[in-house]
Amino acid sequence: MTTTMTMTAATPAVATATVSVSVSGALVHYDRLGPSGSTRTPLVLVHGTGSAGAALTWGQIAPRFAEDRTVITPDLSGTDRTTDDGAPLTVEGLAAQVVAVIEDAGTGPVDLLGFSMGSPVAAAVAALRPDLVRRLILVAGWAHTEGDEFLRNTFALWNRLGTTDPEAFGRFVMMTGFSRGFLNAIGREQVDAMSANMPPTPGTLRHADLDARVDIRGLLPRVQAETLVIGCLQDATVPVEQSRALHAAIPGSTYAELDTGHVAFFERPEEFRKLVDEFTAGA
């Protein structure tokens, strides 16, 4: 495993480092930001589907978390910044990349938050390496794709549109990613612009292929970390019932719901941040 690092400017209170770590033939990049000398447990954010990776998923919310703690945002295989052999992705393979990032960062046990596709990946990390995860937060996630016809067909349509109609793919992802009220509130110009945020690149379609095959049911009973599952009431990508099922399958977990679409931290960033901060309060 090898590591390289470059420094970039950020706000006066927040230093940002871009680091790369080699693991199982992939060169995985991650960013590390936050104030120097923070005593809070670091927070690792695992992105959802999309080749833009952490920048698209966490670009707005990560700096808010980093005001008083170290925040680490990996870009996993399938993203533009991370290179690998192009083979089909697995939850366990992506979990191994997150493990490598945590170990490379050298911060000790972390608070681990996964969103959408990142939720089963984060849960797998907690199950397979309980020594690395203090607290676990799973947002708009799911444990098993087969058996939920809505979810299975959503990902099937992603894959179909991604290879036949990129413009329709972007609009469908945008429409199911946000609540109707949020889209109406931001207006046509922003909605049209947002539809281009997640183009169906080969990396994005590798993620979508994995989404269609997720099954972590056997791992969930092994999760030992104190866990918060967050469901999104108006989620038209991953139905909120999937988050409720995750909560039921993880021993001792707690559960909260936000009245948002799939991308809760875009629609209600301060409410989302407060929920996560309160759950991860303490050393």
N, C-alpha and C positions, 0 to 999 in steps of 0.2 A: 504494500500500500504506500503510495507516494502522495505528497501534498505540495501544492504551490499556493502562493497568496499574493494578492495585489490590494492596495489600499485606495479607496475613493473618498472624496469629500462628502460630508453630510452636514447636518445642522451642527452648531457648536457643541451641543450636548451629546450628540450621537455619532460615534465612529462606525464606519462601515468597512468590512473586510470581505473580499471575494476569495474563496478558497476552493481548491479542487482536490479530490481524493480518488485514487484508483481502486476499484473494487470489482472483482470477478470480470475483468475485461472492459468495464465501463469507467469512463472518466466523469465523475459526478461533481458538479459545481454546487456550491452553496454560499449564501451570504450570511454574514454575522454582523449584527448591528446592536447598538445600545451604549449606554454610558459606561465609562470605565469605573471599576470599583463597586459595581452593584452587588449586593449580597443576596438578591432574590434568585430563586431557582430559574435557570434559563428556560425559555419557551421555544420549542421546535414546532414549526408550522409546516404541515405536509399538504401540498397543493392538490387540487382536483384535476379533472381531465383538461387537456389542452397543451399544445406544444410551447406556448408562451410560459407555462409553468408558474413559478412563484411570483414573478413580476406581475402577471395578470391577476392571480388569485389574491395575493397579499399586499400588492403595491400601496393600497390606501390604508390598510389597518395595521400592518406590521410596524410602521413608525410610531403609531400610538402606543402599542405594547412596549416598544423599545425606549419609551421615555424614562423608565425606571428599572429595566431589566435587559439582559442579553436575549436577543431574538435570533434564531437560526432558521433560515429558509432554504432547504435543499431543492434543487432541480433534478428530478428523477429521470430515468430513461424514458424516452419519448419526447422530452423537451428539447428545445433548440440548443441549449447550452451544454447538454450532456450527450456524450457519444458512447455508442456500444456496438454490438454486432448486428443489431436490427432484428433479433429473434423475437418471437411472441413473448409478451410480458407475463409475469406471474406476480401475484400478491407477495409471495415469499421472496422473490427476487428483488422487488422494490423495497420490501421491509429490510432486506440485507443492506441495501444502499443507505436507508435511514440509520440503521445500526452503525454502519461505517462512518457516517457523518457525525453522529453523537460521540463515538469513540475518538474520532479525529479531533473534534472540537475540544475534548479533554475537560469537559465541564462537570463530569459526574452525572448522577441521575438528573433527568430533565422532566419538565412538564411537556407533554406531547399532545398536539392538537392536529387532527386530521379532518379535512373537509371533502365531502363527496367521495370520489375515488380514493382520496387520501385517508378516508375514515377506515375502511377495511385494512389498508396498509398500516396505519397507526395501531389499530387493534392487534394486528399480527406481530408488530414489534413488541407491544406490551406482553403478549402471550409468550413469545419466544425468548425474549430477553427482559424478564421482570426486573433485573438488577439495574436497568438503564432508565426506567420510567417511574417517576414519583406519582404523578397524577396524569390521567388520560382524559381528553375531551374529544368526543366524536360528533361531528356536525353534519347533518343531512346525509347520513351514511346508511349502509345496508350490509347484510351478512350473506345474502344468497339471491342471485338473480333469477334462476330457474324457479318456477312456481308462482311468480308474480307476473302475470301476462302484460300488465301495463308497463312494468319496468323492462321486461324482456323486449317488448315491441318498441319501446323508446330507444333502446340501444341498437336494435336492428334497423330502425329508421335512421339513426345517426350514421350508421355504417353505409346504408343505401344512399342517402342523400350526399354523404361525403364523397362518394365515388361518382355520382351522377349529376348533382346540382349543388355546387358549393354555395351559391347565394341562398338557396332555400335552406341548406344546412345551417348557415349562420343565423337566419331568421328564426328557424325552429328552436335552436339552442337558446337564443335570446328570449323568445316568447315563453319557453318553459323554465328558464332560469330565474325569471323575476315575476313578481305578482302583477296582476292587471292594474291594480291601483298605483303601484310604483311606476310602471311604464306610462300610464296616463299622466302622472304627475311630472315626469321629466320631459314629456313632449316628443313630437315626431322627429325633430332634428337629432336629438340625443339617442332616441331609439334606433334610428337608421344608422347612426354611427356605431352604436353598440353591436349591431348585427354583424359587423366585420371583426369583432374582437377575438373570435375563436375560429379562424379558418380551418378547413379540414385538411391540414397538412398530413403527411405520412405519420408523423409523431402523434398527432391528435387521434388519428384513426387507430394507431396501436393502443392508445389508451381506451378508446371506445370498444375495441376488440376485447380487452381485458375486462372492462365493465360488464360485458355480456357473459363473462365466465366466472365472476366472483362467487366464491363459496368458502367462507371462513367459519362456518358453524362449528367445526371441530376444534377451532382455536379459542373460541369465546369463553368456555369454562375455565381456561387456563389463565385468564387475565386476573392479575392480583392487584394492580394499581387501583387506587381510588378513582372512580370513573364518573364523568358527567356526560350524558348523552343529550344532545340538543336537536330537537325536531323542528321543522318549519311547517306551520299549519297550512300555508298556501303553496306548498312545494309541488310543482307540476313536472319535475324531473324525477325525483326520488320521493314517492309518497310518504307522508309523515308516519304512516303505519309501519314503515320499515324502521324508522328510528325507535318507535315504541317497541318493536320486536327486538332490536339490539339491546335496549335497556333491560328487557325481560330475560335476555340470554346471558347477561353479564352479572355474575353474583355481586350483590351489594351496590350496584350502580345507582346513581341518582339521575333524575330526568327533568328537563325543562323544555318548554316550547316557546318559540317566537312567532308572532303573527306576520310572517314574511313569506316570500317565495324562496327558492332554493338557495340563492346567494344572500344569506341573512345579513352578513356583515357589510354589504353594499347598501341594503335598504335601511338597516337600523344599526349603524356602526357603534354608537355610544352604548346602546342597550346590550349589544353583543359584547363589547369590551368589558362592561361592568360585570356581566354574567361570568365571563372567563376570569377576570381579575379576582372576583370574590371567591370563586372556586379554587383558585391557585394561590390565595393569600397565605402568607407564612413563608418560612425559610425555603 
